[in-house]
Amino acid sequence: MDSDECITAVMIGAGNRGKDVYGQYALDHPHELKFIAVAEPHSVRRNQFARAHFIPSSGQYETWEDLLQSKIAEAAFICTQDRKHTAPALKALNLGYNVLLEKPMATKIDECILLTKKAEEVKKQLRIAHVLRYTPFFQKIYEIIQSGQIGDVITIDHRENVSYWHMAHSFVRGHWAKEKSSSPMILAKSCHDLDILYWLVGSSPRIISSFGSLTHFKPDNAPSGATKRCLDGCNSIDSCKYYAPRIYIDIIPLLRIAQIGGSRKVHFIANLALKHPRIFSKLKGLPLFRQVDAYQGWPVSTITEDLSIEGKWNALRNSPYGSCVYFADSDVVDHQVTIIEFENSVTATFTMHGHSHLEGRTIRIDGTKGTLIGEFLASGERIIFYNHLKETEDIIFNKKMQSRSGHGGGDLGLVESFIKSLHEETKEPLTSASASLESHIMAFAAEEARLTDNTIKMDEFKNRF
Ligand SMILES: NC(=O)c1ccc[n+]([C@@H]2O[C@H](COP(=O)([O-])OP(=O)(O)OC[C@H]3O[C@@H](n4cnc5c(N)ncnc54)[C@H](O)[C@@H]3O)[C@@H](O)[C@H]2O)c1
C-alpha cells in the first residue's frame, strides 16, 4: 500500500474510545484514516458517528455481527466493552482485517491465547491499545535504558496513582466497578502498567505475588445519614468529596481540565478557579468563563448523551453516576500491590490505588550506573536522571502540561504507529499481539496470586494453559 494512501476502516463500538479517540483521529487526519462503516447498537451514538464521518445508511449497523459479513476495509477498530472483544476480533481477523483492539484483549486467558494464535495464523496485525508504550515519556525511559546510562537495571518501583474522583467515576460507579461485567482491576486498569514493566525490563516474568482488596467503598464507611443516591436528600453533601454534582457539575471537571490541558485559555481559567474559587464563582457568568463552567469533556461526556445542565442533573438523578459510592455495590479492588521477579533477575513492585490527589504514574528505576525517577502526571511530566559516578542530577524530560492528546500523547502515537505499520508491512510494529499476551498473562497470574495468597511460578502457570 502506498504511504500516501488513506487507510479505510470500520468502527465497532462508537462509545467513548471509538468516537472520542479513534473517530476524532480520523476527523483530524482525513488523509490518513477514513471510517466507512460503523456498528453501534445505541442509536444516538451510531447516528452521531455516521454523521460526523459521512457514513451512508448502507454503512450503518446495529451490531458487529451485521457489519462483519465480509472484508470492506483495511482495518477494524474494536472498541466494545471488555467482555465483548474476543468474538468480533476473531471474526475480523478471519475476514482478513488488520485489527486495533482495545485493552484488555480479552477477559479470559484462553481467549487471549486464541486471539494471539489467530493473528499469527492469518498473518494480520492484532494491535492492542497499550497506549503507554507510545507516549514520549515512556519512550524516553526505554531509550535511556537501551543507551546503557542506567547500567544493568536492578529494580523498579512503579505506581499507578488513580485520582479519587476517577476511581469513583470508572471503578465504583462506572463500567469497570464489577468484575463480573468487566474484569479485575489488574487487567482492566493495570494491564498497561504490566505491559510497560515487561517492555522496560526486556524479560519475561519468573515469579509473581500480589495483595490487595476493596477497602473503602463499602456501606460500613458511608457517613451517617447517607442516602443510596446523592440527590435523595443525603445529609453529607458538604463533607463528601464524592458527592456526584461536585464531580460532574461543580469543580472537579475543572480540576480535570487543569490537569489534562484543554486549550491554554481553559487551562488558565481552570487553574484560577482552583486557586481562587470565590473569585471564580463571581466571574463565572462571563462568556470566557462559561466554557469552563459548562465543561462537557470526559468524564462528564460519558454519563449522558444530553450534556446540557438539565441533562447532567437528569443523569445524576437516574444513572449509576448519581449513586452513593458507599452503596454502589462495586467489587473491584481500590488498592493492589504486585511484586515480580523477572527471568533476568530484575525485581519490580507495582502499586495501583484509587485514592490519589493527582492522576498519574510515578516510576523509579535503580541500575548499576544510575537512578531514574519519573513523574507521568496529568499535571505535567518529568524525568530526572542521577549519574552515580559523576554525582550529577539532570532533568532530561520536562513537560509542564501533559500533552493534549489523551494518555500523555499515547492515544495519538498508537494510531499513528498502527497506520504507519499498515503502509510499511515489513516494518515491525512497536508491539505485537504476543507481547501483549505476555503482559495479560502477568495480570491473570497476579490476580490468582491475590485471590489465593500464593506466589505464582510463571512457567507452571503458563503450562496450565
Ligand atoms: N486504551 C485505553 O487506555 C483505554 C481507556 C479507556 C477504556 N479502554 C477500553 O476501551 C473499551 C471501550 O471503552 P469505552 O469507555 O469506549 O466504552 P463505551 O461503553 O463508551 O463504548 C463501548 C460501545 O460499544 C457498543 N457496543 C455494545 N455492543 C456492541 C455490539 N454488539 N456491536 C457494536 N458495538 C457494541 C456500546 O453500545 C458502546 O457504545 C473497553 O474495553 C475499555 O476497557 C481503553
The ligand as an SDF file (V2000), in Angstrom:
LIG
                    3D

 44 48  0  0  0  0  0  0  0  0999 V2000
   -6.5800    2.0620   25.8890 N   0  0  0  0  0  0  0  0  0  0  0  0
   -7.0130    2.7480   26.9270 C   0  0  0  0  0  0  0  0  0  0  0  0
   -6.2700    3.4440   27.5680 O   0  0  0  0  0  0  0  0  0  0  0  0
   -8.4520    2.6570   27.3340 C   0  0  0  0  0  0  0  0  0  0  0  0
   -9.0500    3.6640   28.0750 C   0  0  0  0  0  0  0  0  0  0  0  0
  -10.3970    3.5240   28.4130 C   0  0  0  0  0  0  0  0  0  0  0  0
  -11.0980    2.4050   28.0170 C   0  0  0  0  0  0  0  0  0  0  0  0
  -10.4670    1.4230   27.3160 N   0  0  0  0  0  0  0  0  0  0  0  0
  -11.1760    0.2070   26.8670 C   0  0  0  0  0  0  0  0  0  0  0  0
  -11.9040    0.5150   25.6830 O   0  0  0  0  0  0  0  0  0  0  0  0
  -13.0880   -0.2790   25.6020 C   0  0  0  0  0  0  0  0  0  0  0  0
  -14.2770    0.6280   25.3650 C   0  0  0  0  0  0  0  0  0  0  0  0
  -14.4030    1.5410   26.4350 O   0  0  0  0  0  0  0  0  0  0  0  0
  -15.3550    2.8130   26.3280 P   0  0  0  0  0  0  0  0  0  0  0  0
  -15.1100    3.6350   27.5330 O   0  0  0  0  0  0  0  0  0  0  0  0
  -15.2390    3.4100   24.9930 O   0  0  0  0  0  0  0  0  0  0  0  0
  -16.7870    2.0900   26.4720 O   0  0  0  0  0  0  0  0  0  0  0  0
  -18.2020    2.5950   25.9560 P   0  0  0  0  0  0  0  0  0  0  0  0
  -19.1960    1.8190   26.7410 O   0  0  0  0  0  0  0  0  0  0  0  0
  -18.2410    4.0750   25.9700 O   0  0  0  0  0  0  0  0  0  0  0  0
  -18.2270    2.1040   24.4350 O   0  0  0  0  0  0  0  0  0  0  0  0
  -18.4800    0.7840   24.0460 C   0  0  0  0  0  0  0  0  0  0  0  0
  -19.5120    0.8330   22.9320 C   0  0  0  0  0  0  0  0  0  0  0  0
  -19.7000   -0.4790   22.3820 O   0  0  0  0  0  0  0  0  0  0  0  0
  -21.0610   -0.5490   21.9800 C   0  0  0  0  0  0  0  0  0  0  0  0
  -21.4800   -1.9490   21.7390 N   0  0  0  0  0  0  0  0  0  0  0  0
  -22.0310   -2.8130   22.6200 C   0  0  0  0  0  0  0  0  0  0  0  0
  -22.3630   -3.9670   21.9820 N   0  0  0  0  0  0  0  0  0  0  0  0
  -21.9820   -3.8260   20.6870 C   0  0  0  0  0  0  0  0  0  0  0  0
  -22.0860   -4.6520   19.5390 C   0  0  0  0  0  0  0  0  0  0  0  0
  -22.6250   -5.8950   19.6050 N   0  0  0  0  0  0  0  0  0  0  0  0
  -21.6200   -4.1960   18.3520 N   0  0  0  0  0  0  0  0  0  0  0  0
  -21.0810   -2.9690   18.2610 C   0  0  0  0  0  0  0  0  0  0  0  0
  -20.9670   -2.1200   19.3290 N   0  0  0  0  0  0  0  0  0  0  0  0
  -21.4230   -2.5380   20.5250 C   0  0  0  0  0  0  0  0  0  0  0  0
  -21.7930    0.1130   23.1430 C   0  0  0  0  0  0  0  0  0  0  0  0
  -23.1140    0.4840   22.8280 O   0  0  0  0  0  0  0  0  0  0  0  0
  -20.8810    1.2890   23.4380 C   0  0  0  0  0  0  0  0  0  0  0  0
  -21.2900    2.4670   22.7530 O   0  0  0  0  0  0  0  0  0  0  0  0
  -13.1550   -1.0580   26.9040 C   0  0  0  0  0  0  0  0  0  0  0  0
  -12.6990   -2.3590   26.7050 O   0  0  0  0  0  0  0  0  0  0  0  0
  -12.2260   -0.3000   27.8340 C   0  0  0  0  0  0  0  0  0  0  0  0
  -11.6430   -1.0880   28.8520 O   0  0  0  0  0  0  0  0  0  0  0  0
   -9.1730    1.5480   26.9530 C   0  0  0  0  0  0  0  0  0  0  0  0
  1  2  1  0
  2  3  2  0
  2  4  1  0
  4  5  1  0
  4 44  2  0
  5  6  2  0
  6  7  1  0
  7  8  2  0
  8  9  1  0
  8 44  1  0
  9 10  1  0
  9 42  1  0
 10 11  1  0
 11 12  1  0
 11 40  1  0
 12 13  1  0
 13 14  1  0
 14 15  2  0
 14 16  1  0
 14 17  1  0
 17 18  1  0
 18 19  2  0
 18 20  1  0
 18 21  1  0
 21 22  1  0
 22 23  1  0
 23 24  1  0
 23 38  1  0
 24 25  1  0
 25 26  1  0
 25 36  1  0
 26 27  1  0
 26 35  1  0
 27 28  2  0
 28 29  1  0
 29 30  1  0
 29 35  2  0
 30 31  1  0
 30 32  2  0
 32 33  1  0
 33 34  2  0
 34 35  1  0
 36 37  1  0
 36 38  1  0
 38 39  1  0
 40 41  1  0
 40 42  1  0
 42 43  1  0
M  CHG  2   8   1  16  -1
M  END
$$$$
